[in-house]
Amino acid sequence: SSKRLLARLEPERWKVIFVGVLAVGSVSLLVAGPKVLGHATNVLYDGIISRFRGGPGIDFGELHFTLWIAVGLYAIGYVLAYGQAWLVAGVVQRTMHRMRAEVEDKLNAMPLAYIDGQARGDLLSRVTNDIDNVAQSMQQSISQLLTGLLTIVGVLIMMLTISWQLALIAIVTVPLSIWTMKLIAGHARDK
């Protein structure tokens, strides 16, 4: 059914691709933010250490510049994420409009005896609720799935650029912790 739902997005292919581009841009900027903030922390730390050693102290010019870069990254990332959500909503709503038109054509082609055999409004209510559920699921899952996967990849890349040793420890430790928690939860449930 996922393949069939994705096939329904085919008329909106270019907008879906643009949503992907916006998602990559948004996640890239939001993942780069902590590295820029880390640089600001280093500027602050180096300034404090320099002051204790009789040096000039904190370079507020560089600190302000770095913090404004971080603000810019987060602001542009937010705008891109908002644009992504707005485009996804439009794509999903147009797709559901086409689906409703197809359902209406099918209902119009059904024999009247079948429609009369159903409880009053039951058939239309089921169709409407099902299409609304599909629309809501698609709108939430497309953005969350895309953003979630890109965030995982972006965080892994950022971790590797900061310290490959710590990234390797995290890559090994996190799955091991999850496996351990599942093992403990399984034993606790049995008792």
Disulfide bonds with the S-S distance in Angstrom:
none
